[in-house]
Amino acid sequence: MNLRFLPITLAISAAFAGSAQAQNLMSLFETARGFDATYKAAQYQYTANLSKGEQARAVLLPTVGLSGNLNRTEVDLIAASQTAKSQSMAATINATQPLYRPANAATYEQGMRQLALASIQLKAAEQDLMVRLSQAYFDVLISRESLDFVKAQKLAVAEQLAAAKRNFEVGTSTITDSREAQARYDLVLAQEIAADNDLRIKRMALNQLVGLNNIEPKSLSRMAKLSAPESSSIDQWVKQSSEFNPAVLQSRASLDIAKLEIKKAEAGNKPTLDLVAGFTPTRYKNGKGLNTSQVDTNSNSISLAFNMPLFTGYATQNRIKETVALEDKARADLDAAERNVAQATRTAFFGLQSGIGQVNALQAAEASSQSALDANKLGYQVGVRINIDVLNSQSQLFQTKRDLAKARYDVLLGQLKLRQAAGTLTETDLASINALLNP
């Protein structure tokens, strides 16, 4: 780079850095809850399900209706050569209160199950948003640190390339050292381009999730301690998943609804009983109609309406068979959900344990790689090592650093996925991970 343009370049970089928004995981989660389309769709569905559940209460409450009519009558009296006219108005208020309707009772219970199901579905959507946001957040951090490591490696290789050229000029090394260093430098340049593009893509994914631009996630503190699962027993985690995982809870609610559907179908063979009340005021023009019997009246009625189905063309019997089969399907779906969730929980548990082991191993490998690089540099200076040995040691060290950085973030994401599989993931868990980020 031309040094004359260095101040301008630094100024431009500072301007872009100033526009970047450094935010932690919790603040972005609050933003995502108000922007993410998938989560907002779940919220709207939750509101719709609440209204649908409340509709079930209506079948237990009375229904009231109002009707009215206006009549005008003209009668030609031929013998008297006269025309008699009459005008009347009537209004009717009818109220019906179900007293015994088994199908309505089952419908009401189904509505209550729908309310519980709506809450479960919203909780599942919130947990999914936590994991998706954390995945996008950590992807940016992994890509950013990978780019930083590639840049550091490029600087180290450039120094080694310059040293090889100087040694060749003074005759203490061969042209092979310079060409090997140049080849490694060109390779690192290609890696830098790929890493920079990957970071750009990961940033766009995070921006799209939260609806902000120029987000600069806070990285994980180097002093952060990664913990293993609270319970060392995988059976305990599987038990929790069978009790709290939203997929299992949804399947159980669906099974309960299917059982109630059988009750509704069986109600087709049972009688119904309603209480019916009515009030009808009738008013005539001038208080009377065409004859003396047509006068203003108030009619009140109350009755019991009983209905007993005797034959429905086998519709009820076949409906019962259908609902029984659907109950069996719901029970099979519940078994499948429990097995899948248990498998997912075990996978997440072992993955987290493996991730913590990898972090420990990579930390040891990082120290060993640094020692190996220092030894190769010293050996190259005294002439017992060649340039390619130093380059290989540098490549191994920075690759180990990248793997370690990724493994640390994978452990954090694994903690969230394990709790999601167990159905116990909450904002508190997200906040505990957020506390491990640099302030």
KOLMARLO-18225 format. One record per residue (C-alpha): residue number from 1; x, y, z. Coordinates in steps of 0.02 Angstrom, whole numbers, plus 50000, padded with zeros to 5 digits. Layout:
# KOLMARLO-18225
{num: NUM X: X Y: Y Z: Z}
...
***
This chain:
# KOLMARLO-18225
{num: 1 X: 50000 Y: 50000 Z: 50000}
{num: 2 X: 50059 Y: 50175 Z: 49960}
{num: 3 X: 50100 Y: 50260 Z: 50125}
{num: 4 X: 50030 Y: 50426 Z: 50061}
{num: 5 X: 49854 Y: 50353 Z: 50066}
{num: 6 X: 49873 Y: 50271 Z: 50237}
{num: 7 X: 49794 Y: 50416 Z: 50337}
{num: 8 X: 49645 Y: 50420 Z: 50218}
{num: 9 X: 49623 Y: 50233 Z: 50231}
{num: 10 X: 49628 Y: 50239 Z: 50420}
{num: 11 X: 49500 Y: 50379 Z: 50422}
{num: 12 X: 49381 Y: 50282 Z: 50311}
{num: 13 X: 49402 Y: 50127 Z: 50418}
{num: 14 X: 49366 Y: 50228 Z: 50575}
{num: 15 X: 49208 Y: 50298 Z: 50496}
{num: 16 X: 49142 Y: 50125 Z: 50455}
{num: 17 X: 49190 Y: 50062 Z: 50626}
{num: 18 X: 49094 Y: 50204 Z: 50706}
{num: 19 X: 48936 Y: 50155 Z: 50610}
{num: 20 X: 48947 Y: 49975 Z: 50670}
{num: 21 X: 48832 Y: 49929 Z: 50813}
{num: 22 X: 48918 Y: 49828 Z: 50948}
{num: 23 X: 48779 Y: 49728 Z: 51031}
{num: 24 X: 48775 Y: 49577 Z: 51142}
{num: 25 X: 48669 Y: 49422 Z: 51124}
{num: 26 X: 48527 Y: 49474 Z: 51240}
{num: 27 X: 48498 Y: 49643 Z: 51159}
{num: 28 X: 48492 Y: 49563 Z: 50987}
{num: 29 X: 48369 Y: 49432 Z: 51051}
{num: 30 X: 48249 Y: 49568 Z: 51107}
{num: 31 X: 48267 Y: 49650 Z: 50936}
{num: 32 X: 48241 Y: 49485 Z: 50845}
{num: 33 X: 48079 Y: 49450 Z: 50940}
{num: 34 X: 48005 Y: 49606 Z: 50865}
{num: 35 X: 48073 Y: 49579 Z: 50689}
{num: 36 X: 48094 Y: 49395 Z: 50646}
{num: 37 X: 47953 Y: 49345 Z: 50530}
{num: 38 X: 47950 Y: 49163 Z: 50586}
{num: 39 X: 47929 Y: 49210 Z: 50769}
{num: 40 X: 47800 Y: 49345 Z: 50731}
{num: 41 X: 47701 Y: 49218 Z: 50631}
{num: 42 X: 47703 Y: 49104 Z: 50783}
{num: 43 X: 47640 Y: 49248 Z: 50890}
{num: 44 X: 47496 Y: 49282 Z: 50771}
{num: 45 X: 47455 Y: 49098 Z: 50768}
{num: 46 X: 47456 Y: 49099 Z: 50958}
{num: 47 X: 47331 Y: 49243 Z: 50960}
{num: 48 X: 47221 Y: 49153 Z: 50834}
{num: 49 X: 47226 Y: 48992 Z: 50936}
{num: 50 X: 47175 Y: 49088 Z: 51093}
{num: 51 X: 47022 Y: 49154 Z: 51003}
{num: 52 X: 46985 Y: 48981 Z: 50934}
{num: 53 X: 46996 Y: 48907 Z: 51107}
{num: 54 X: 46878 Y: 49038 Z: 51176}
{num: 55 X: 46753 Y: 48994 Z: 51040}
{num: 56 X: 46730 Y: 48826 Z: 51125}
{num: 57 X: 46650 Y: 48911 Z: 51275}
{num: 58 X: 46506 Y: 48968 Z: 51165}
{num: 59 X: 46434 Y: 48794 Z: 51149}
{num: 60 X: 46397 Y: 48792 Z: 51337}
{num: 61 X: 46317 Y: 48965 Z: 51342}
{num: 62 X: 46141 Y: 49013 Z: 51290}
{num: 63 X: 46104 Y: 49082 Z: 51118}
{num: 64 X: 45986 Y: 49229 Z: 51098}
{num: 65 X: 45907 Y: 49288 Z: 50936}
{num: 66 X: 45793 Y: 49429 Z: 50884}
{num: 67 X: 45676 Y: 49426 Z: 50736}
{num: 68 X: 45537 Y: 49540 Z: 50679}
{num: 69 X: 45407 Y: 49568 Z: 50544}
{num: 70 X: 45293 Y: 49704 Z: 50480}
{num: 71 X: 45130 Y: 49654 Z: 50394}
{num: 72 X: 45002 Y: 49756 Z: 50298}
{num: 73 X: 44839 Y: 49671 Z: 50248}
{num: 74 X: 44699 Y: 49733 Z: 50135}
{num: 75 X: 44535 Y: 49636 Z: 50119}
{num: 76 X: 44401 Y: 49684 Z: 49992}
{num: 77 X: 44226 Y: 49660 Z: 50064}
{num: 78 X: 44127 Y: 49634 Z: 49903}
{num: 79 X: 43955 Y: 49628 Z: 49981}
{num: 80 X: 43984 Y: 49790 Z: 50074}
{num: 81 X: 44086 Y: 49870 Z: 49934}
{num: 82 X: 44221 Y: 49911 Z: 50062}
{num: 83 X: 44406 Y: 49878 Z: 50087}
{num: 84 X: 44470 Y: 49831 Z: 50261}
{num: 85 X: 44649 Y: 49871 Z: 50301}
{num: 86 X: 44759 Y: 49809 Z: 50442}
{num: 87 X: 44942 Y: 49836 Z: 50489}
{num: 88 X: 45036 Y: 49739 Z: 50622}
{num: 89 X: 45212 Y: 49731 Z: 50692}
{num: 90 X: 45287 Y: 49585 Z: 50789}
{num: 91 X: 45455 Y: 49549 Z: 50864}
{num: 92 X: 45518 Y: 49386 Z: 50938}
{num: 93 X: 45660 Y: 49356 Z: 51059}
{num: 94 X: 45711 Y: 49174 Z: 51074}
{num: 95 X: 45841 Y: 49105 Z: 51197}
{num: 96 X: 45905 Y: 48927 Z: 51198}
{num: 97 X: 46009 Y: 48853 Z: 51338}
{num: 98 X: 46086 Y: 48681 Z: 51308}
{num: 99 X: 46051 Y: 48567 Z: 51456}
{num: 100 X: 46120 Y: 48403 Z: 51395}
{num: 101 X: 46230 Y: 48397 Z: 51241}
{num: 102 X: 46378 Y: 48276 Z: 51259}
{num: 103 X: 46456 Y: 48337 Z: 51096}
{num: 104 X: 46461 Y: 48515 Z: 51162}
{num: 105 X: 46549 Y: 48460 Z: 51321}
{num: 106 X: 46682 Y: 48370 Z: 51218}
{num: 107 X: 46700 Y: 48523 Z: 51106}
{num: 108 X: 46728 Y: 48634 Z: 51258}
{num: 109 X: 46864 Y: 48516 Z: 51325}
{num: 110 X: 46947 Y: 48517 Z: 51155}
{num: 111 X: 46950 Y: 48705 Z: 51159}
{num: 112 X: 47039 Y: 48703 Z: 51326}
{num: 113 X: 47168 Y: 48584 Z: 51253}
{num: 114 X: 47189 Y: 48705 Z: 51107}
{num: 115 X: 47230 Y: 48844 Z: 51229}
{num: 116 X: 47367 Y: 48738 Z: 51308}
{num: 117 X: 47430 Y: 48687 Z: 51137}
{num: 118 X: 47443 Y: 48869 Z: 51083}
{num: 119 X: 47555 Y: 48909 Z: 51232}
{num: 120 X: 47665 Y: 48759 Z: 51194}
{num: 121 X: 47685 Y: 48810 Z: 51012}
{num: 122 X: 47734 Y: 48987 Z: 51057}
{num: 123 X: 47862 Y: 48923 Z: 51182}
{num: 124 X: 47937 Y: 48810 Z: 51049}
{num: 125 X: 47949 Y: 48958 Z: 50928}
{num: 126 X: 48038 Y: 49062 Z: 51060}
{num: 127 X: 48164 Y: 48924 Z: 51096}
{num: 128 X: 48193 Y: 48902 Z: 50910}
{num: 129 X: 48226 Y: 49089 Z: 50893}
{num: 130 X: 48354 Y: 49082 Z: 51034}
{num: 131 X: 48449 Y: 48942 Z: 50947}
{num: 132 X: 48438 Y: 49020 Z: 50773}
{num: 133 X: 48497 Y: 49188 Z: 50837}
{num: 134 X: 48640 Y: 49111 Z: 50935}
{num: 135 X: 48691 Y: 49009 Z: 50784}
{num: 136 X: 48696 Y: 49164 Z: 50673}
{num: 137 X: 48783 Y: 49265 Z: 50810}
{num: 138 X: 48919 Y: 49135 Z: 50837}
{num: 139 X: 48939 Y: 49107 Z: 50649}
{num: 140 X: 48989 Y: 49290 Z: 50632}
{num: 141 X: 49111 Y: 49276 Z: 50776}
{num: 142 X: 49188 Y: 49116 Z: 50707}
{num: 143 X: 49207 Y: 49193 Z: 50535}
{num: 144 X: 49277 Y: 49354 Z: 50606}
{num: 145 X: 49406 Y: 49265 Z: 50712}
{num: 146 X: 49451 Y: 49151 Z: 50567}
{num: 147 X: 49484 Y: 49304 Z: 50461}
{num: 148 X: 49590 Y: 49379 Z: 50599}
{num: 149 X: 49692 Y: 49219 Z: 50610}
{num: 150 X: 49716 Y: 49215 Z: 50422}
{num: 151 X: 49776 Y: 49395 Z: 50424}
{num: 152 X: 49897 Y: 49356 Z: 50566}
{num: 153 X: 49958 Y: 49205 Z: 50470}
{num: 154 X: 49982 Y: 49312 Z: 50314}
{num: 155 X: 50088 Y: 49432 Z: 50414}
{num: 156 X: 50193 Y: 49292 Z: 50485}
{num: 157 X: 50217 Y: 49212 Z: 50313}
{num: 158 X: 50262 Y: 49382 Z: 50241}
{num: 159 X: 50397 Y: 49400 Z: 50372}
{num: 160 X: 50461 Y: 49226 Z: 50332}
{num: 161 X: 50458 Y: 49266 Z: 50146}
{num: 162 X: 50561 Y: 49424 Z: 50175}
{num: 163 X: 50685 Y: 49327 Z: 50281}
{num: 164 X: 50703 Y: 49194 Z: 50146}
{num: 165 X: 50737 Y: 49325 Z: 50015}
{num: 166 X: 50869 Y: 49409 Z: 50124}
{num: 167 X: 50954 Y: 49244 Z: 50160}
{num: 168 X: 50955 Y: 49202 Z: 49976}
{num: 169 X: 51032 Y: 49368 Z: 49933}
{num: 170 X: 51174 Y: 49341 Z: 50057}
{num: 171 X: 51193 Y: 49162 Z: 50002}
{num: 172 X: 51141 Y: 49073 Z: 50163}
{num: 173 X: 50987 Y: 48989 Z: 50085}
{num: 174 X: 50929 Y: 48925 Z: 49917}
{num: 175 X: 50799 Y: 48993 Z: 49799}
{num: 176 X: 50687 Y: 48849 Z: 49853}
{num: 177 X: 50656 Y: 48932 Z: 50021}
{num: 178 X: 50598 Y: 49091 Z: 49937}
{num: 179 X: 50484 Y: 48998 Z: 49817}
{num: 180 X: 50408 Y: 48893 Z: 49956}
{num: 181 X: 50374 Y: 49048 Z: 50059}
{num: 182 X: 50300 Y: 49136 Z: 49907}
{num: 183 X: 50187 Y: 48988 Z: 49871}
{num: 184 X: 50128 Y: 48984 Z: 50052}
{num: 185 X: 50099 Y: 49173 Z: 50049}
{num: 186 X: 49992 Y: 49159 Z: 49890}
{num: 187 X: 49892 Y: 49019 Z: 49971}
{num: 188 X: 49859 Y: 49124 Z: 50126}
{num: 189 X: 49801 Y: 49267 Z: 50015}
{num: 190 X: 49672 Y: 49151 Z: 49936}
{num: 191 X: 49618 Y: 49095 Z: 50110}
{num: 192 X: 49599 Y: 49276 Z: 50163}
{num: 193 X: 49484 Y: 49313 Z: 50016}
{num: 194 X: 49377 Y: 49162 Z: 50057}
{num: 195 X: 49371 Y: 49205 Z: 50243}
{num: 196 X: 49323 Y: 49385 Z: 50206}
{num: 197 X: 49182 Y: 49329 Z: 50092}
{num: 198 X: 49121 Y: 49203 Z: 50221}
{num: 199 X: 49116 Y: 49339 Z: 50354}
{num: 200 X: 49016 Y: 49451 Z: 50239}
{num: 201 X: 48887 Y: 49314 Z: 50209}
{num: 202 X: 48874 Y: 49274 Z: 50395}
{num: 203 X: 48847 Y: 49457 Z: 50436}
{num: 204 X: 48707 Y: 49470 Z: 50309}
{num: 205 X: 48621 Y: 49319 Z: 50387}
{num: 206 X: 48629 Y: 49397 Z: 50560}
{num: 207 X: 48571 Y: 49566 Z: 50495}
{num: 208 X: 48422 Y: 49485 Z: 50410}
{num: 209 X: 48374 Y: 49395 Z: 50569}
{num: 210 X: 48369 Y: 49549 Z: 50680}
{num: 211 X: 48333 Y: 49685 Z: 50553}
{num: 212 X: 48489 Y: 49790 Z: 50589}
{num: 213 X: 48644 Y: 49833 Z: 50490}
{num: 214 X: 48829 Y: 49842 Z: 50534}
{num: 215 X: 48811 Y: 49734 Z: 50688}
{num: 216 X: 48974 Y: 49698 Z: 50777}
{num: 217 X: 48945 Y: 49550 Z: 50895}
{num: 218 X: 49043 Y: 49544 Z: 51055}
{num: 219 X: 49165 Y: 49398 Z: 51057}
{num: 220 X: 49185 Y: 49267 Z: 51191}
{num: 221 X: 49302 Y: 49315 Z: 51330}
{num: 222 X: 49467 Y: 49220 Z: 51332}
{num: 223 X: 49442 Y: 49196 Z: 51519}
{num: 224 X: 49270 Y: 49120 Z: 51499}
{num: 225 X: 49253 Y: 48947 Z: 51576}
{num: 226 X: 49149 Y: 48824 Z: 51478}
{num: 227 X: 49049 Y: 48709 Z: 51590}
{num: 228 X: 48988 Y: 48533 Z: 51562}
{num: 229 X: 48802 Y: 48487 Z: 51576}
{num: 230 X: 48734 Y: 48513 Z: 51752}
{num: 231 X: 48684 Y: 48332 Z: 51768}
{num: 232 X: 48810 Y: 48199 Z: 51720}
{num: 233 X: 48669 Y: 48073 Z: 51694}
{num: 234 X: 48603 Y: 48067 Z: 51518}
{num: 235 X: 48448 Y: 47977 Z: 51581}
{num: 236 X: 48402 Y: 48132 Z: 51681}
{num: 237 X: 48409 Y: 48239 Z: 51524}
{num: 238 X: 48305 Y: 48113 Z: 51427}
{num: 239 X: 48176 Y: 48112 Z: 51567}
{num: 240 X: 48166 Y: 48301 Z: 51562}
{num: 241 X: 48142 Y: 48298 Z: 51374}
{num: 242 X: 47996 Y: 48176 Z: 51390}
{num: 243 X: 47913 Y: 48295 Z: 51515}
{num: 244 X: 47951 Y: 48467 Z: 51443}
{num: 245 X: 48000 Y: 48456 Z: 51260}
{num: 246 X: 47871 Y: 48555 Z: 51159}
{num: 247 X: 47862 Y: 48424 Z: 51022}
{num: 248 X: 47813 Y: 48290 Z: 51148}
{num: 249 X: 47690 Y: 48405 Z: 51236}
{num: 250 X: 47609 Y: 48450 Z: 51070}
{num: 251 X: 47590 Y: 48266 Z: 51026}
{num: 252 X: 47511 Y: 48230 Z: 51195}
{num: 253 X: 47390 Y: 48374 Z: 51174}
{num: 254 X: 47347 Y: 48309 Z: 51000}
{num: 255 X: 47313 Y: 48137 Z: 51074}
{num: 256 X: 47196 Y: 48212 Z: 51204}
{num: 257 X: 47104 Y: 48307 Z: 51068}
{num: 258 X: 47088 Y: 48147 Z: 50966}
{num: 259 X: 47013 Y: 48056 Z: 51117}
{num: 260 X: 46886 Y: 48195 Z: 51140}
{num: 261 X: 46844 Y: 48183 Z: 50955}
{num: 262 X: 46789 Y: 48004 Z: 50988}
{num: 263 X: 46672 Y: 48068 Z: 51125}
{num: 264 X: 46599 Y: 48192 Z: 51002}
{num: 265 X: 46570 Y: 48055 Z: 50875}
{num: 266 X: 46489 Y: 47941 Z: 51006}
{num: 267 X: 46375 Y: 48084 Z: 51055}
{num: 268 X: 46289 Y: 48062 Z: 50887}
{num: 269 X: 46196 Y: 47914 Z: 50964}
{num: 270 X: 46144 Y: 48008 Z: 51121}
{num: 271 X: 45994 Y: 48121 Z: 51152}
{num: 272 X: 45999 Y: 48309 Z: 51173}
{num: 273 X: 45897 Y: 48420 Z: 51287}
{num: 274 X: 45880 Y: 48610 Z: 51273}
{num: 275 X: 45784 Y: 48741 Z: 51369}
{num: 276 X: 45696 Y: 48860 Z: 51250}
{num: 277 X: 45615 Y: 49024 Z: 51301}
{num: 278 X: 45530 Y: 49154 Z: 51194}
{num: 279 X: 45441 Y: 49321 Z: 51204}
{num: 280 X: 45338 Y: 49393 Z: 51061}
{num: 281 X: 45248 Y: 49562 Z: 51071}
{num: 282 X: 45123 Y: 49595 Z: 50929}
{num: 283 X: 45055 Y: 49768 Z: 50895}
{num: 284 X: 44917 Y: 49820 Z: 50773}
{num: 285 X: 44881 Y: 49992 Z: 50703}
{num: 286 X: 44751 Y: 50075 Z: 50814}
{num: 287 X: 44766 Y: 49925 Z: 50932}
{num: 288 X: 44662 Y: 49801 Z: 50831}
{num: 289 X: 44663 Y: 49704 Z: 50670}
{num: 290 X: 44530 Y: 49653 Z: 50544}
{num: 291 X: 44426 Y: 49565 Z: 50674}
{num: 292 X: 44398 Y: 49571 Z: 50859}
{num: 293 X: 44518 Y: 49427 Z: 50892}
{num: 294 X: 44665 Y: 49525 Z: 50823}
{num: 295 X: 44720 Y: 49637 Z: 50963}
{num: 296 X: 44885 Y: 49687 Z: 51039}
{num: 297 X: 44964 Y: 49540 Z: 51130}
{num: 298 X: 45120 Y: 49488 Z: 51226}
{num: 299 X: 45160 Y: 49304 Z: 51205}
{num: 300 X: 45279 Y: 49214 Z: 51325}
{num: 301 X: 45337 Y: 49035 Z: 51304}
{num: 302 X: 45456 Y: 48914 Z: 51389}
{num: 303 X: 45486 Y: 48735 Z: 51339}
{num: 304 X: 45604 Y: 48588 Z: 51342}
{num: 305 X: 45664 Y: 48526 Z: 51173}
{num: 306 X: 45712 Y: 48342 Z: 51172}
{num: 307 X: 45789 Y: 48253 Z: 51025}
{num: 308 X: 45838 Y: 48070 Z: 51011}
{num: 309 X: 45927 Y: 48012 Z: 50852}
{num: 310 X: 45864 Y: 47841 Z: 50797}
{num: 311 X: 45949 Y: 47812 Z: 50630}
{num: 312 X: 46080 Y: 47918 Z: 50541}
{num: 313 X: 46116 Y: 47809 Z: 50390}
{num: 314 X: 46268 Y: 47732 Z: 50477}
{num: 315 X: 46354 Y: 47901 Z: 50474}
{num: 316 X: 46381 Y: 47902 Z: 50662}
{num: 317 X: 46450 Y: 47725 Z: 50667}
{num: 318 X: 46575 Y: 47762 Z: 50529}
{num: 319 X: 46622 Y: 47927 Z: 50609}
{num: 320 X: 46664 Y: 47833 Z: 50769}
{num: 321 X: 46773 Y: 47711 Z: 50671}
{num: 322 X: 46863 Y: 47859 Z: 50590}
{num: 323 X: 46899 Y: 47945 Z: 50755}
{num: 324 X: 46962 Y: 47784 Z: 50835}
{num: 325 X: 47086 Y: 47763 Z: 50692}
{num: 326 X: 47139 Y: 47944 Z: 50710}
{num: 327 X: 47169 Y: 47915 Z: 50896}
{num: 328 X: 47283 Y: 47769 Z: 50854}
{num: 329 X: 47375 Y: 47883 Z: 50732}
{num: 330 X: 47395 Y: 48017 Z: 50866}
{num: 331 X: 47463 Y: 47888 Z: 50988}
{num: 332 X: 47588 Y: 47827 Z: 50857}
{num: 333 X: 47639 Y: 48008 Z: 50825}
{num: 334 X: 47669 Y: 48030 Z: 51011}
{num: 335 X: 47779 Y: 47874 Z: 51016}
{num: 336 X: 47878 Y: 47940 Z: 50868}
{num: 337 X: 47898 Y: 48111 Z: 50949}
{num: 338 X: 47959 Y: 48037 Z: 51113}
{num: 339 X: 48086 Y: 47927 Z: 51024}
{num: 340 X: 48148 Y: 48067 Z: 50912}
{num: 341 X: 48164 Y: 48188 Z: 51057}
{num: 342 X: 48255 Y: 48059 Z: 51163}
{num: 343 X: 48377 Y: 48027 Z: 51021}
{num: 344 X: 48401 Y: 48214 Z: 50992}
{num: 345 X: 48434 Y: 48239 Z: 51178}
{num: 346 X: 48564 Y: 48101 Z: 51183}
{num: 347 X: 48647 Y: 48171 Z: 51026}
{num: 348 X: 48653 Y: 48345 Z: 51102}
{num: 349 X: 48719 Y: 48278 Z: 51268}
{num: 350 X: 48860 Y: 48177 Z: 51191}
{num: 351 X: 48897 Y: 48317 Z: 51068}
{num: 352 X: 48919 Y: 48440 Z: 51212}
{num: 353 X: 49031 Y: 48322 Z: 51308}
{num: 354 X: 49134 Y: 48291 Z: 51152}
{num: 355 X: 49144 Y: 48478 Z: 51119}
{num: 356 X: 49213 Y: 48513 Z: 51292}
{num: 357 X: 49341 Y: 48375 Z: 51268}
{num: 358 X: 49392 Y: 48450 Z: 51101}
{num: 359 X: 49414 Y: 48622 Z: 51180}
{num: 360 X: 49530 Y: 48550 Z: 51312}
{num: 361 X: 49627 Y: 48451 Z: 51183}
{num: 362 X: 49642 Y: 48600 Z: 51065}
{num: 363 X: 49702 Y: 48712 Z: 51206}
{num: 364 X: 49843 Y: 48588 Z: 51238}
{num: 365 X: 49875 Y: 48575 Z: 51051}
{num: 366 X: 49885 Y: 48765 Z: 51038}
{num: 367 X: 50020 Y: 48771 Z: 51170}
{num: 368 X: 50113 Y: 48628 Z: 51087}
{num: 369 X: 50099 Y: 48708 Z: 50915}
{num: 370 X: 50167 Y: 48871 Z: 50983}
{num: 371 X: 50315 Y: 48780 Z: 51060}
{num: 372 X: 50346 Y: 48687 Z: 50898}
{num: 373 X: 50343 Y: 48850 Z: 50800}
{num: 374 X: 50465 Y: 48933 Z: 50919}
{num: 375 X: 50582 Y: 48783 Z: 50907}
{num: 376 X: 50574 Y: 48781 Z: 50717}
{num: 377 X: 50609 Y: 48968 Z: 50707}
{num: 378 X: 50760 Y: 48947 Z: 50818}
{num: 379 X: 50817 Y: 48796 Z: 50718}
{num: 380 X: 50799 Y: 48894 Z: 50555}
{num: 381 X: 50904 Y: 49034 Z: 50624}
{num: 382 X: 51046 Y: 48916 Z: 50673}
{num: 383 X: 51031 Y: 48816 Z: 50513}
{num: 384 X: 50962 Y: 48651 Z: 50576}
{num: 385 X: 50786 Y: 48681 Z: 50507}
{num: 386 X: 50731 Y: 48736 Z: 50334}
{num: 387 X: 50604 Y: 48867 Z: 50287}
{num: 388 X: 50464 Y: 48743 Z: 50249}
{num: 389 X: 50473 Y: 48678 Z: 50428}
{num: 390 X: 50436 Y: 48852 Z: 50494}
{num: 391 X: 50296 Y: 48878 Z: 50369}
{num: 392 X: 50216 Y: 48713 Z: 50414}
{num: 393 X: 50228 Y: 48754 Z: 50599}
{num: 394 X: 50147 Y: 48922 Z: 50569}
{num: 395 X: 50006 Y: 48844 Z: 50469}
{num: 396 X: 49977 Y: 48713 Z: 50604}
{num: 397 X: 49971 Y: 48844 Z: 50742}
{num: 398 X: 49845 Y: 48957 Z: 50657}
{num: 399 X: 49738 Y: 48809 Z: 50603}
{num: 400 X: 49735 Y: 48752 Z: 50784}
{num: 401 X: 49686 Y: 48927 Z: 50840}
{num: 402 X: 49542 Y: 48929 Z: 50716}
{num: 403 X: 49484 Y: 48757 Z: 50770}
{num: 404 X: 49492 Y: 48807 Z: 50953}
{num: 405 X: 49391 Y: 48965 Z: 50925}
{num: 406 X: 49258 Y: 48868 Z: 50831}
{num: 407 X: 49254 Y: 48731 Z: 50962}
{num: 408 X: 49223 Y: 48857 Z: 51101}
{num: 409 X: 49074 Y: 48932 Z: 51012}
{num: 410 X: 49011 Y: 48759 Z: 50966}
{num: 411 X: 49009 Y: 48716 Z: 51152}
{num: 412 X: 48903 Y: 48869 Z: 51191}
{num: 413 X: 48782 Y: 48825 Z: 51052}
{num: 414 X: 48781 Y: 48645 Z: 51110}
{num: 415 X: 48727 Y: 48700 Z: 51284}
{num: 416 X: 48577 Y: 48790 Z: 51209}
{num: 417 X: 48532 Y: 48644 Z: 51096}
{num: 418 X: 48539 Y: 48522 Z: 51241}
{num: 419 X: 48419 Y: 48629 Z: 51342}
{num: 420 X: 48309 Y: 48651 Z: 51190}
{num: 421 X: 48301 Y: 48463 Z: 51168}
{num: 422 X: 48258 Y: 48445 Z: 51352}
{num: 423 X: 48125 Y: 48580 Z: 51334}
{num: 424 X: 48200 Y: 48686 Z: 51473}
{num: 425 X: 48282 Y: 48824 Z: 51370}
{num: 426 X: 48240 Y: 48998 Z: 51438}
{num: 427 X: 48304 Y: 49175 Z: 51427}
{num: 428 X: 48404 Y: 49142 Z: 51586}
{num: 429 X: 48509 Y: 49015 Z: 51491}
{num: 430 X: 48538 Y: 49141 Z: 51353}
{num: 431 X: 48586 Y: 49273 Z: 51480}
{num: 432 X: 48713 Y: 49157 Z: 51562}
{num: 433 X: 48801 Y: 49136 Z: 51394}
{num: 434 X: 48787 Y: 49321 Z: 51361}
{num: 435 X: 48882 Y: 49351 Z: 51524}
{num: 436 X: 49032 Y: 49257 Z: 51451}
{num: 437 X: 49051 Y: 49385 Z: 51311}
{num: 438 X: 49173 Y: 49529 Z: 51320}
{num: 439 X: 49093 Y: 49682 Z: 51402}
***
